[in-house]
């Protein structure tokens, strides 16, 4: 993304009261970033390359999370 990291976007959405079930995908895994993303509500973090079944599992988790529901 240009001008904003995924973590920055996640922080901005949360500050606006928007709860979005987020799946992070990265080519540069970093334990500190992973911990921050999870602490801020990420449902999954996938390191490239990843298996299709891993992405599908994360999508299933996101769809079942309370974060995607209105109210």
N, CA, C, O and CB atoms as a CASP TS submission, in Angstrom:
PFRMAT TS
TARGET T0000
AUTHOR 0000-0000-0000
METHOD Language model
MODEL 1
PARENT N/A
ATOM      1  N   UNK     1       0.850  -1.178   0.000  1.00  0.00           N
ATOM      2  CA  UNK     1       0.000   0.000   0.000  1.00  0.00           C
ATOM      3  C   UNK     1       0.890   1.234   0.000  1.00  0.00           C
ATOM      4  O   UNK     1       1.966   1.252   0.597  1.00  0.00           O
ATOM      5  CB  UNK     1      -0.964   0.002   1.222  1.00  0.00           C
ATOM      6  N   UNK     2       0.425   2.223  -0.661  1.00  0.00           N
ATOM      7  CA  UNK     2       1.201   3.447  -0.759  1.00  0.00           C
ATOM      8  C   UNK     2       0.826   4.430   0.355  1.00  0.00           C
ATOM      9  O   UNK     2      -0.344   4.776   0.518  1.00  0.00           O
ATOM     10  CB  UNK     2       0.993   4.093  -2.130  1.00  0.00           C
ATOM     11  N   UNK     3       1.829   4.875   1.120  1.00  0.00           N
ATOM     12  CA  UNK     3       1.610   5.920   2.106  1.00  0.00           C
ATOM     13  C   UNK     3       1.084   5.463   3.451  1.00  0.00           C
ATOM     14  O   UNK     3       1.082   6.249   4.398  1.00  0.00           O
ATOM     15  CB  UNK     3       0.689   6.890   1.562  1.00  0.00           C
ATOM     16  N   UNK     4       0.642   4.233   3.570  1.00  0.00           N
ATOM     17  CA  UNK     4       0.088   3.765   4.841  1.00  0.00           C
ATOM     18  C   UNK     4       0.315   2.252   4.939  1.00  0.00           C
ATOM     19  O   UNK     4       0.093   1.512   3.982  1.00  0.00           O
ATOM     20  CB  UNK     4      -1.443   4.116   4.960  1.00  0.00           C
ATOM     21  N   UNK     5       0.755   1.821   6.103  1.00  0.00           N
ATOM     22  CA  UNK     5       0.931   0.380   6.302  1.00  0.00           C
ATOM     23  C   UNK     5      -0.403  -0.258   6.676  1.00  0.00           C
ATOM     24  O   UNK     5      -1.361   0.435   7.017  1.00  0.00           O
ATOM     25  CB  UNK     5       1.992   0.099   7.399  1.00  0.00           C
ATOM     26  N   UNK     6      -0.450  -1.559   6.608  1.00  0.00           N
ATOM     27  CA  UNK     6      -1.646  -2.275   7.031  1.00  0.00           C
ATOM     28  C   UNK     6      -1.961  -2.031   8.494  1.00  0.00           C
ATOM     29  O   UNK     6      -3.126  -1.918   8.876  1.00  0.00           O
ATOM     30  CB  UNK     6      -1.485  -3.756   6.782  1.00  0.00           C
ATOM     31  N   UNK     7      -0.916  -1.950   9.317  1.00  0.00           N
ATOM     32  CA  UNK     7      -1.119  -1.656  10.742  1.00  0.00           C
ATOM     33  C   UNK     7      -1.677  -0.256  10.940  1.00  0.00           C
ATOM     34  O   UNK     7      -2.534  -0.038  11.797  1.00  0.00           O
ATOM     35  CB  UNK     7       0.195  -1.806  11.515  1.00  0.00           C
ATOM     36  N   UNK     8      -1.187   0.696  10.142  1.00  0.00           N
ATOM     37  CA  UNK     8      -1.719   2.058  10.228  1.00  0.00           C
ATOM     38  C   UNK     8      -3.201   2.087   9.855  1.00  0.00           C
ATOM     39  O   UNK     8      -4.003   2.745  10.517  1.00  0.00           O
ATOM     40  CB  UNK     8      -0.922   3.006   9.309  1.00  0.00           C
ATOM     41  N   UNK     9      -3.551   1.375   8.803  1.00  0.00           N
ATOM     42  CA  UNK     9      -4.954   1.318   8.389  1.00  0.00           C
ATOM     43  C   UNK     9      -5.805   0.675   9.473  1.00  0.00           C
ATOM     44  O   UNK     9      -6.889   1.166   9.787  1.00  0.00           O
ATOM     45  CB  UNK     9      -5.098   0.541   7.069  1.00  0.00           C
ATOM     46  N   UNK    10      -5.325  -0.412  10.041  1.00  0.00           N
ATOM     47  CA  UNK    10      -6.054  -1.095  11.109  1.00  0.00           C
ATOM     48  C   UNK    10      -6.276  -0.150  12.290  1.00  0.00           C
ATOM     49  O   UNK    10      -7.369  -0.112  12.854  1.00  0.00           O
ATOM     50  CB  UNK    10      -5.291  -2.357  11.567  1.00  0.00           C
ATOM     51  N   UNK    11      -5.252   0.606  12.664  1.00  0.00           N
ATOM     52  CA  UNK    11      -5.353   1.562  13.763  1.00  0.00           C
ATOM     53  C   UNK    11      -6.360   2.660  13.440  1.00  0.00           C
ATOM     54  O   UNK    11      -7.173   3.021  14.290  1.00  0.00           O
ATOM     55  CB  UNK    11      -3.983   2.175  14.066  1.00  0.00           C
ATOM     56  N   UNK    12      -6.316   3.186  12.239  1.00  0.00           N
ATOM     57  CA  UNK    12      -7.233   4.250  11.828  1.00  0.00           C
ATOM     58  C   UNK    12      -8.686   3.769  11.830  1.00  0.00           C
ATOM     59  O   UNK    12      -9.574   4.488  12.289  1.00  0.00           O
ATOM     60  CB  UNK    12      -6.854   4.765  10.434  1.00  0.00           C
ATOM     61  N   UNK    13      -8.929   2.578  11.329  1.00  0.00           N
ATOM     62  CA  UNK    13     -10.290   2.036  11.328  1.00  0.00           C
ATOM     63  C   UNK    13     -10.806   1.861  12.756  1.00  0.00           C
ATOM     64  O   UNK    13     -11.949   2.204  13.057  1.00  0.00           O
ATOM     65  CB  UNK    13     -10.333   0.689  10.579  1.00  0.00           C
ATOM     66  N   UNK    14      -9.956   1.326  13.629  1.00  0.00           N
ATOM     67  CA  UNK    14     -10.356   1.127  15.027  1.00  0.00           C
ATOM     68  C   UNK    14     -10.662   2.463  15.699  1.00  0.00           C
ATOM     69  O   UNK    14     -11.609   2.561  16.479  1.00  0.00           O
ATOM     70  CB  UNK    14      -9.252   0.383  15.806  1.00  0.00           C
ATOM     71  N   UNK    15      -9.872   3.484  15.405  1.00  0.00           N
ATOM     72  CA  UNK    15     -10.093   4.806  15.994  1.00  0.00           C
ATOM     73  C   UNK    15     -11.428   5.402  15.556  1.00  0.00           C
ATOM     74  O   UNK    15     -12.015   6.221  16.264  1.00  0.00           O
ATOM     75  CB  UNK    15      -8.955   5.750  15.614  1.00  0.00           C
ATOM     76  N   UNK    16     -11.898   4.987  14.392  1.00  0.00           N
ATOM     77  CA  UNK    16     -13.185   5.460  13.885  1.00  0.00           C
ATOM     78  C   UNK    16     -14.331   4.556  14.322  1.00  0.00           C
ATOM     79  O   UNK    16     -15.476   4.753  13.918  1.00  0.00           O
ATOM     80  CB  UNK    16     -13.149   5.552  12.367  1.00  0.00           C
ATOM     81  N   UNK    17     -14.016   3.564  15.149  1.00  0.00           N
ATOM     82  CA  UNK    17     -15.045   2.667  15.648  1.00  0.00           C
ATOM     83  C   UNK    17     -15.445   1.574  14.670  1.00  0.00           C
ATOM     84  O   UNK    17     -16.471   0.919  14.853  1.00  0.00           O
ATOM     85  CB  UNK    17     -16.243   3.451  16.014  1.00  0.00           C
ATOM     86  N   UNK    18     -14.639   1.375  13.632  1.00  0.00           N
ATOM     87  CA  UNK    18     -14.933   0.349  12.631  1.00  0.00           C
ATOM     88  C   UNK    18     -14.186  -0.924  12.978  1.00  0.00           C
ATOM     89  O   UNK    18     -12.956  -0.957  12.990  1.00  0.00           O
ATOM     90  CB  UNK    18     -14.555   0.831  11.210  1.00  0.00           C
ATOM     91  N   UNK    19     -14.938  -1.959  13.257  1.00  0.00           N
ATOM     92  CA  UNK    19     -14.347  -3.250  13.594  1.00  0.00           C
ATOM     93  C   UNK    19     -14.377  -4.119  12.350  1.00  0.00           C
ATOM     94  O   UNK    19     -15.440  -4.575  11.929  1.00  0.00           O
ATOM     95  CB  UNK    19     -15.101  -3.938  14.780  1.00  0.00           C
ATOM     96  N   UNK    20     -13.234  -4.341  11.773  1.00  0.00           N
ATOM     97  CA  UNK    20     -13.122  -5.108  10.537  1.00  0.00           C
ATOM     98  C   UNK    20     -12.260  -6.338  10.817  1.00  0.00           C
ATOM     99  O   UNK    20     -11.133  -6.202  11.295  1.00  0.00           O
ATOM    100  CB  UNK    20     -12.513  -4.240   9.380  1.00  0.00           C
ATOM    101  N   UNK    21     -12.771  -7.541  10.525  1.00  0.00           N
ATOM    102  CA  UNK    21     -11.940  -8.729  10.727  1.00  0.00           C
ATOM    103  C   UNK    21     -10.815  -8.731   9.688  1.00  0.00           C
ATOM    104  O   UNK    21     -11.050  -8.947   8.499  1.00  0.00           O
ATOM    105  CB  UNK    21     -12.796 -10.037  10.625  1.00  0.00           C
ATOM    106  N   UNK    22      -9.607  -8.489  10.156  1.00  0.00           N
ATOM    107  CA  UNK    22      -8.474  -8.271   9.267  1.00  0.00           C
ATOM    108  C   UNK    22      -7.590  -9.503   9.167  1.00  0.00           C
ATOM    109  O   UNK    22      -7.284 -10.156  10.164  1.00  0.00           O
ATOM    110  CB  UNK    22      -7.658  -7.089   9.743  1.00  0.00           C
ATOM    111  N   UNK    23      -7.188  -9.803   7.936  1.00  0.00           N
ATOM    112  CA  UNK    23      -6.212 -10.856   7.664  1.00  0.00           C
ATOM    113  C   UNK    23      -4.994 -10.161   7.067  1.00  0.00           C
ATOM    114  O   UNK    23      -5.079  -9.563   5.994  1.00  0.00           O
ATOM    115  CB  UNK    23      -6.793 -11.976   6.689  1.00  0.00           C
ATOM    116  N   UNK    24      -3.873 -10.239   7.753  1.00  0.00           N
ATOM    117  CA  UNK    24      -2.640  -9.654   7.242  1.00  0.00           C
ATOM    118  C   UNK    24      -1.875 -10.691   6.443  1.00  0.00           C
ATOM    119  O   UNK    24      -1.767 -11.849   6.847  1.00  0.00           O
ATOM    120  CB  UNK    24      -1.773  -9.106   8.391  1.00  0.00           C
ATOM    121  N   UNK    25      -1.347 -10.269   5.313  1.00  0.00           N
ATOM    122  CA  UNK    25      -0.503 -11.116   4.480  1.00  0.00           C
ATOM    123  C   UNK    25       0.810 -10.359   4.294  1.00  0.00           C
ATOM    124  O   UNK    25       0.813  -9.204   3.867  1.00  0.00           O
ATOM    125  CB  UNK    25      -1.192 -11.462   3.088  1.00  0.00           C
ATOM    126  N   UNK    26       1.925 -11.019   4.617  1.00  0.00           N
ATOM    127  CA  UNK    26       3.208 -10.335   4.551  1.00  0.00           C
ATOM    128  C   UNK    26       4.296 -11.204   3.945  1.00  0.00           C
ATOM    129  O   UNK    26       4.305 -12.425   4.100  1.00  0.00           O
ATOM    130  CB  UNK    26       3.623  -9.888   5.925  1.00  0.00           C
ATOM    131  N   UNK    27       5.204 -10.548   3.258  1.00  0.00           N
ATOM    132  CA  UNK    27       6.399 -11.219   2.763  1.00  0.00           C
ATOM    133  C   UNK    27       7.565 -11.012   3.718  1.00  0.00           C
ATOM    134  O   UNK    27       8.633 -11.601   3.549  1.00  0.00           O
ATOM    135  CB  UNK    27       6.761 -10.710   1.366  1.00  0.00           C
ATOM    136  N   UNK    28       7.348 -10.160   4.732  1.00  0.00           N
ATOM    137  CA  UNK    28       8.407  -9.815   5.676  1.00  0.00           C
ATOM    138  C   UNK    28       7.938 -10.057   7.111  1.00  0.00           C
ATOM    139  O   UNK    28       7.635  -9.103   7.828  1.00  0.00           O
ATOM    140  CB  UNK    28       8.840  -8.343   5.491  1.00  0.00           C
ATOM    141  N   UNK    29       7.874 -11.321   7.541  1.00  0.00           N
ATOM    142  CA  UNK    29       7.391 -11.623   8.887  1.00  0.00           C
ATOM    143  C   UNK    29       8.276 -11.005   9.963  1.00  0.00           C
ATOM    144  O   UNK    29       9.504 -11.026   9.879  1.00  0.00           O
ATOM    145  CB  UNK    29       7.312 -13.126   9.088  1.00  0.00           C
ATOM    146  N   UNK    30       7.615 -10.457  10.969  1.00  0.00           N
ATOM    147  CA  UNK    30       8.302  -9.810  12.080  1.00  0.00           C
ATOM    148  C   UNK    30       7.461 -10.055  13.328  1.00  0.00           C
ATOM    149  O   UNK    30       6.273  -9.732  13.351  1.00  0.00           O
ATOM    150  CB  UNK    30       8.518  -8.265  11.818  1.00  0.00           C
ATOM    151  N   UNK    31       8.067 -10.619  14.355  1.00  0.00           N
ATOM    152  CA  UNK    31       7.316 -10.984  15.564  1.00  0.00           C
ATOM    153  C   UNK    31       6.669  -9.782  16.243  1.00  0.00           C
ATOM    154  O   UNK    31       5.553  -9.892  16.753  1.00  0.00           O
ATOM    155  CB  UNK    31       8.230 -11.682  16.547  1.00  0.00           C
ATOM    156  N   UNK    32       7.349  -8.634  16.259  1.00  0.00           N
ATOM    157  CA  UNK    32       6.775  -7.440  16.889  1.00  0.00           C
ATOM    158  C   UNK    32       5.546  -6.942  16.134  1.00  0.00           C
ATOM    159  O   UNK    32       4.548  -6.551  16.738  1.00  0.00           O
ATOM    160  CB  UNK    32       7.822  -6.327  16.965  1.00  0.00           C
ATOM    161  N   UNK    33       5.633  -6.962  14.823  1.00  0.00           N
ATOM    162  CA  UNK    33       4.498  -6.519  14.004  1.00  0.00           C
ATOM    163  C   UNK    33       3.339  -7.507  14.153  1.00  0.00           C
ATOM    164  O   UNK    33       2.177  -7.114  14.263  1.00  0.00           O
ATOM    165  CB  UNK    33       4.914  -6.386  12.505  1.00  0.00           C
ATOM    166  N   UNK    34       3.680  -8.788  14.153  1.00  0.00           N
ATOM    167  CA  UNK    34       2.655  -9.833  14.334  1.00  0.00           C
ATOM    168  C   UNK    34       1.927  -9.629  15.662  1.00  0.00           C
ATOM    169  O   UNK    34       0.697  -9.676  15.708  1.00  0.00           O
ATOM    170  CB  UNK    34       3.296 -11.253  14.285  1.00  0.00           C
ATOM    171  N   UNK    35       2.667  -9.407  16.727  1.00  0.00           N
ATOM    172  CA  UNK    35       2.062  -9.205  18.043  1.00  0.00           C
ATOM    173  C   UNK    35       1.175  -7.965  18.051  1.00  0.00           C
ATOM    174  O   UNK    35       0.081  -7.987  18.615  1.00  0.00           O
ATOM    175  CB  UNK    35       3.148  -9.082  19.118  1.00  0.00           C
ATOM    176  N   UNK    36       1.638  -6.898  17.433  1.00  0.00           N
ATOM    177  CA  UNK    36       0.843  -5.659  17.388  1.00  0.00           C
ATOM    178  C   UNK    36      -0.452  -5.863  16.603  1.00  0.00           C
ATOM    179  O   UNK    36      -1.520  -5.433  17.040  1.00  0.00           O
ATOM    180  CB  UNK    36       1.664  -4.515  16.758  1.00  0.00           C
ATOM    181  N   UNK    37      -0.358  -6.513  15.454  1.00  0.00           N
ATOM    182  CA  UNK    37      -1.548  -6.743  14.639  1.00  0.00           C
ATOM    183  C   UNK    37      -2.569  -7.593  15.384  1.00  0.00           C
ATOM    184  O   UNK    37      -3.763  -7.293  15.369  1.00  0.00           O
ATOM    185  CB  UNK    37      -1.168  -7.415  13.320  1.00  0.00           C
ATOM    186  N   UNK    38      -2.104  -8.646  16.030  1.00  0.00           N
ATOM    187  CA  UNK    38      -3.017  -9.509  16.780  1.00  0.00           C
ATOM    188  C   UNK    38      -3.619  -8.774  17.969  1.00  0.00           C
ATOM    189  O   UNK    38      -4.801  -8.942  18.271  1.00  0.00           O
ATOM    190  CB  UNK    38      -2.291 -10.766  17.257  1.00  0.00           C
ATOM    191  N   UNK    39      -2.812  -7.959  18.647  1.00  0.00           N
ATOM    192  CA  UNK    39      -3.316  -7.190  19.787  1.00  0.00           C
ATOM    193  C   UNK    39      -4.384  -6.190  19.353  1.00  0.00           C
ATOM    194  O   UNK    39      -5.292  -5.869  20.121  1.00  0.00           O
ATOM    195  CB  UNK    39      -2.166  -6.457  20.485  1.00  0.00           C
ATOM    196  N   UNK    40      -4.272  -5.705  18.133  1.00  0.00           N
ATOM    197  CA  UNK    40      -5.238  -4.740  17.600  1.00  0.00           C
ATOM    198  C   UNK    40      -6.441  -5.422  16.942  1.00  0.00           C
ATOM    199  O   UNK    40      -7.320  -4.748  16.406  1.00  0.00           O
ATOM    200  CB  UNK    40      -4.555  -3.828  16.593  1.00  0.00           C
ATOM    201  N   UNK    41      -6.480  -6.764  16.984  1.00  0.00           N
ATOM    202  CA  UNK    41      -7.665  -7.460  16.523  1.00  0.00           C
ATOM    203  C   UNK    41      -7.577  -8.225  15.223  1.00  0.00           C
ATOM    204  O   UNK    41      -8.597  -8.703  14.727  1.00  0.00           O
ATOM    205  CB  UNK    41      -8.707  -6.520  16.400  1.00  0.00           C
ATOM    206  N   UNK    42      -6.391  -8.357  14.655  1.00  0.00           N
ATOM    207  CA  UNK    42      -6.271  -9.163  13.433  1.00  0.00           C
ATOM    208  C   UNK    42      -6.727 -10.592  13.721  1.00  0.00           C
ATOM    209  O   UNK    42      -6.450 -11.131  14.792  1.00  0.00           O
ATOM    210  CB  UNK    42      -4.803  -9.153  12.899  1.00  0.00           C
ATOM    211  N   UNK    43      -7.424 -11.202  12.768  1.00  0.00           N
ATOM    212  CA  UNK    43      -7.878 -12.574  12.976  1.00  0.00           C
ATOM    213  C   UNK    43      -6.819 -13.585  12.547  1.00  0.00           C
ATOM    214  O   UNK    43      -6.774 -14.701  13.063  1.00  0.00           O
ATOM    215  CB  UNK    43      -9.175 -12.821  12.212  1.00  0.00           C
ATOM    216  N   UNK    44      -5.966 -13.189  11.598  1.00  0.00           N
ATOM    217  CA  UNK    44      -4.903 -14.078  11.123  1.00  0.00           C
ATOM    218  C   UNK    44      -3.779 -13.247  10.515  1.00  0.00           C
ATOM    219  O   UNK    44      -3.977 -12.119  10.064  1.00  0.00           O
ATOM    220  CB  UNK    44      -5.452 -15.098  10.084  1.00  0.00           C
ATOM    221  N   UNK    45      -2.602 -13.844  10.521  1.00  0.00           N
ATOM    222  CA  UNK    45      -1.465 -13.279   9.800  1.00  0.00           C
ATOM    223  C   UNK    45      -0.836 -14.416   9.012  1.00  0.00           C
ATOM    224  O   UNK    45      -0.456 -15.442   9.575  1.00  0.00           O
ATOM    225  CB  UNK    45      -0.422 -12.600  10.776  1.00  0.00           C
ATOM    226  N   UNK    46      -0.732 -14.223   7.714  1.00  0.00           N
ATOM    227  CA  UNK    46      -0.150 -15.234   6.843  1.00  0.00           C
ATOM    228  C   UNK    46       1.171 -14.727   6.300  1.00  0.00           C
ATOM    229  O   UNK    46       1.272 -13.589   5.842  1.00  0.00           O
ATOM    230  CB  UNK    46      -1.111 -15.595   5.691  1.00  0.00           C
ATOM    231  N   UNK    47       2.178 -15.578   6.355  1.00  0.00           N
ATOM    232  CA  UNK    47       3.476 -15.262   5.774  1.00  0.00           C
ATOM    233  C   UNK    47       3.528 -15.857   4.368  1.00  0.00           C
ATOM    234  O   UNK    47       3.159 -17.011   4.150  1.00  0.00           O
ATOM    235  CB  UNK    47       4.645 -15.807   6.663  1.00  0.00           C
ATOM    236  N   UNK    48       3.994 -15.042   3.420  1.00  0.00           N
ATOM    237  CA  UNK    48       4.147 -15.540   2.054  1.00  0.00           C
ATOM    238  C   UNK    48       5.362 -16.449   1.994  1.00  0.00           C
ATOM    239  O   UNK    48       6.357 -16.162   2.660  1.00  0.00           O
ATOM    240  CB  UNK    48       4.283 -14.369   1.040  1.00  0.00           C
ATOM    241  N   UNK    49       5.328 -17.511   1.242  1.00  0.00           N
ATOM    242  CA  UNK    49       4.148 -18.053   0.575  1.00  0.00           C
ATOM    243  C   UNK    49       3.298 -18.831   1.574  1.00  0.00           C
ATOM    244  O   UNK    49       3.802 -19.313   2.589  1.00  0.00           O
ATOM    245  CB  UNK    49       4.556 -18.958  -0.612  1.00  0.00           C
ATOM    246  N   UNK    50       2.023 -18.947   1.283  1.00  0.00           N
ATOM    247  CA  UNK    50       1.125 -19.688   2.159  1.00  0.00           C
ATOM    248  C   UNK    50       0.257 -20.605   1.309  1.00  0.00           C
ATOM    249  O   UNK    50       0.077 -20.397   0.110  1.00  0.00           O
ATOM    250  CB  UNK    50       0.250 -18.726   3.011  1.00  0.00           C
ATOM    251  N   UNK    51      -0.262 -21.603   1.959  1.00  0.00           N
ATOM    252  CA  UNK    51      -1.127 -22.573   1.286  1.00  0.00           C
ATOM    253  C   UNK    51      -2.543 -22.036   1.172  1.00  0.00           C
ATOM    254  O   UNK    51      -2.996 -21.281   2.032  1.00  0.00           O
ATOM    255  CB  UNK    51      -1.128 -23.913   2.038  1.00  0.00           C
ATOM    256  N   UNK    52      -3.221 -22.411   0.145  1.00  0.00           N
ATOM    257  CA  UNK    52      -4.611 -22.004  -0.071  1.00  0.00           C
ATOM    258  C   UNK    52      -5.483 -22.353   1.123  1.00  0.00           C
ATOM    259  O   UNK    52      -6.352 -21.574   1.513  1.00  0.00           O
ATOM    260  CB  UNK    52      -5.168 -22.660  -1.329  1.00  0.00           C
ATOM    261  N   UNK    53      -5.252 -23.525   1.702  1.00  0.00           N
ATOM    262  CA  UNK    53      -6.082 -23.952   2.838  1.00  0.00           C
ATOM    263  C   UNK    53      -5.884 -23.033   4.043  1.00  0.00           C
ATOM    264  O   UNK    53      -6.805 -22.851   4.840  1.00  0.00           O
ATOM    265  CB  UNK    53      -5.751 -25.406   3.228  1.00  0.00           C
ATOM    266  N   UNK    54      -4.684 -22.450   4.182  1.00  0.00           N
ATOM    267  CA  UNK    54      -4.453 -21.507   5.278  1.00  0.00           C
ATOM    268  C   UNK    54      -5.286 -20.242   5.092  1.00  0.00           C
ATOM    269  O   UNK    54      -5.875 -19.735   6.046  1.00  0.00           O
ATOM    270  CB  UNK    54      -2.961 -21.148   5.371  1.00  0.00           C
ATOM    271  N   UNK    55      -5.333 -19.739   3.866  1.00  0.00           N
ATOM    272  CA  UNK    55      -6.144 -18.553   3.585  1.00  0.00           C
ATOM    273  C   UNK    55      -7.625 -18.850   3.813  1.00  0.00           C
ATOM    274  O   UNK    55      -8.336 -18.039   4.405  1.00  0.00           O
ATOM    275  CB  UNK    55      -5.913 -18.069   2.138  1.00  0.00           C
ATOM    276  N   UNK    56      -8.084 -19.994   3.352  1.00  0.00           N
ATOM    277  CA  UNK    56      -9.486 -20.359   3.537  1.00  0.00           C
ATOM    278  C   UNK    56      -9.832 -20.491   5.022  1.00  0.00           C
ATOM    279  O   UNK    56     -10.931 -20.124   5.439  1.00  0.00           O
ATOM    280  CB  UNK    56      -9.794 -21.669   2.805  1.00  0.00           C
ATOM    281  N   UNK    57      -8.900 -21.013   5.816  1.00  0.00           N
ATOM    282  CA  UNK    57      -9.114 -21.124   7.258  1.00  0.00           C
ATOM    283  C   UNK    57      -9.253 -19.730   7.874  1.00  0.00           C
ATOM    284  O   UNK    57     -10.117 -19.504   8.720  1.00  0.00           O
ATOM    285  CB  UNK    57      -7.949 -21.900   7.927  1.00  0.00           C
ATOM    286  N   UNK    58      -8.405 -18.805   7.447  1.00  0.00           N
ATOM    287  CA  UNK    58      -8.459 -17.440   7.976  1.00  0.00           C
ATOM    288  C   UNK    58      -9.753 -16.735   7.562  1.00  0.00           C
ATOM    289  O   UNK    58     -10.345 -16.007   8.359  1.00  0.00           O
ATOM    290  CB  UNK    58      -7.244 -16.635   7.494  1.00  0.00           C
ATOM    291  N   UNK    59     -10.182 -16.944   6.346  1.00  0.00           N
ATOM    292  CA  UNK    59     -11.445 -16.359   5.888  1.00  0.00           C
ATOM    293  C   UNK    59     -12.598 -16.900   6.719  1.00  0.00           C
ATOM    294  O   UNK    59     -13.499 -16.153   7.101  1.00  0.00           O
ATOM    295  CB  UNK    59     -11.678 -16.654   4.386  1.00  0.00           C
ATOM    296  N   UNK    60     -12.569 -18.186   6.996  1.00  0.00           N
ATOM    297  CA  UNK    60     -13.618 -18.797   7.825  1.00  0.00           C
ATOM    298  C   UNK    60     -13.626 -18.176   9.220  1.00  0.00           C
ATOM    299  O   UNK    60     -14.691 -17.874   9.757  1.00  0.00           O
ATOM    300  CB  UNK    60     -13.414 -20.329   7.924  1.00  0.00           C
ATOM    301  N   UNK    61     -12.453 -17.987   9.805  1.00  0.00           N
ATOM    302  CA  UNK    61     -12.355 -17.349  11.123  1.00  0.00           C
ATOM    303  C   UNK    61     -12.923 -15.939  11.065  1.00  0.00           C
ATOM    304  O   UNK    61     -13.676 -15.535  11.951  1.00  0.00           O
ATOM    305  CB  UNK    61     -10.887 -17.317  11.612  1.00  0.00           C
ATOM    306  N   UNK    62     -12.566 -15.186  10.024  1.00  0.00           N
ATOM    307  CA  UNK    62     -13.049 -13.804   9.883  1.00  0.00           C
ATOM    308  C   UNK    62     -14.566 -13.763   9.761  1.00  0.00           C
ATOM    309  O   UNK    62     -15.218 -12.919  10.376  1.00  0.00           O
ATOM    310  CB  UNK    62     -12.409 -13.131   8.660  1.00  0.00           C
ATOM    311  N   UNK    63     -15.121 -14.658   8.982  1.00  0.00           N
ATOM    312  CA  UNK    63     -16.572 -14.672   8.793  1.00  0.00           C
ATOM    313  C   UNK    63     -17.320 -15.062  10.067  1.00  0.00           C
ATOM    314  O   UNK    63     -18.458 -14.643  10.278  1.00  0.00           O
ATOM    315  CB  UNK    63     -16.938 -15.629   7.673  1.00  0.00           C
ATOM    316  N   UNK    64     -16.687 -15.850  10.895  1.00  0.00           N
ATOM    317  CA  UNK    64     -17.319 -16.280  12.145  1.00  0.00           C
ATOM    318  C   UNK    64     -17.078 -15.310  13.297  1.00  0.00           C
ATOM    319  O   UNK    64     -17.672 -15.448  14.366  1.00  0.00           O
ATOM    320  CB  UNK    64     -16.813 -17.650  12.529  1.00  0.00           C
ATOM    321  N   UNK    65     -16.204 -14.326  13.077  1.00  0.00           N
ATOM    322  CA  UNK    65     -15.885 -13.381  14.153  1.00  0.00           C
ATOM    323  C   UNK    65     -17.016 -12.388  14.347  1.00  0.00           C
ATOM    324  O   UNK    65     -17.795 -12.125  13.431  1.00  0.00           O
ATOM    325  CB  UNK    65     -14.576 -12.634  13.851  1.00  0.00           C
ATOM    326  N   UNK    66     -17.097 -11.844  15.544  1.00  0.00           N
ATOM    327  CA  UNK    66     -18.094 -10.813  15.844  1.00  0.00           C
ATOM    328  C   UNK    66     -17.789  -9.505  15.126  1.00  0.00           C
ATOM    329  O   UNK    66     -18.680  -8.673  14.953  1.00  0.00           O
ATOM    330  CB  UNK    66     -18.167 -10.570  17.345  1.00  0.00           C
ATOM    331  N   UNK    67     -16.551  -9.316  14.711  1.00  0.00           N
ATOM    332  CA  UNK    67     -16.140  -8.043  14.128  1.00  0.00           C
ATOM    333  C   UNK    67     -16.857  -7.729  12.826  1.00  0.00           C
ATOM    334  O   UNK    67     -17.010  -6.556  12.487  1.00  0.00           O
ATOM    335  CB  UNK    67     -14.660  -8.044  13.894  1.00  0.00           C
ATOM    336  N   UNK    68     -17.299  -8.732  12.090  1.00  0.00           N
ATOM    337  CA  UNK    68     -17.948  -8.445  10.804  1.00  0.00           C
ATOM    338  C   UNK    68     -19.442  -8.199  10.929  1.00  0.00           C
ATOM    339  O   UNK    68     -20.089  -7.848   9.943  1.00  0.00           O
ATOM    340  CB  UNK    68     -17.715  -9.581   9.850  1.00  0.00           C
ATOM    341  N   UNK    69     -19.998  -8.374  12.110  1.00  0.00           N
ATOM    342  CA  UNK    69     -21.448  -8.224  12.292  1.00  0.00           C
ATOM    343  C   UNK    69     -21.792  -6.788  12.660  1.00  0.00           C
ATOM    344  O   UNK    69     -21.038  -6.123  13.370  1.00  0.00           O
ATOM    345  CB  UNK    69     -21.966  -9.190  13.379  1.00  0.00           C
ATOM    346  N   UNK    70     -22.914  -6.325  12.183  1.00  0.00           N
ATOM    347  CA  UNK    70     -23.385  -4.976  12.542  1.00  0.00           C
ATOM    348  C   UNK    70     -23.913  -4.980  13.974  1.00  0.00           C
ATOM    349  O   UNK    70     -24.359  -6.002  14.494  1.00  0.00           O
ATOM    350  CB  UNK    70     -24.494  -4.492  11.557  1.00  0.00           C
ATOM    351  N   UNK    71     -23.844  -3.784  14.600  1.00  0.00           N
ATOM    352  CA  UNK    71     -24.446  -3.642  15.920  1.00  0.00           C
ATOM    353  C   UNK    71     -23.450  -3.743  16.972  1.00  0.00           C
ATOM    354  O   UNK    71     -23.786  -3.646  18.152  1.00  0.00           O
ATOM    355  CB  UNK    71     -25.491  -4.642  16.148  1.00  0.00           C
TER
END
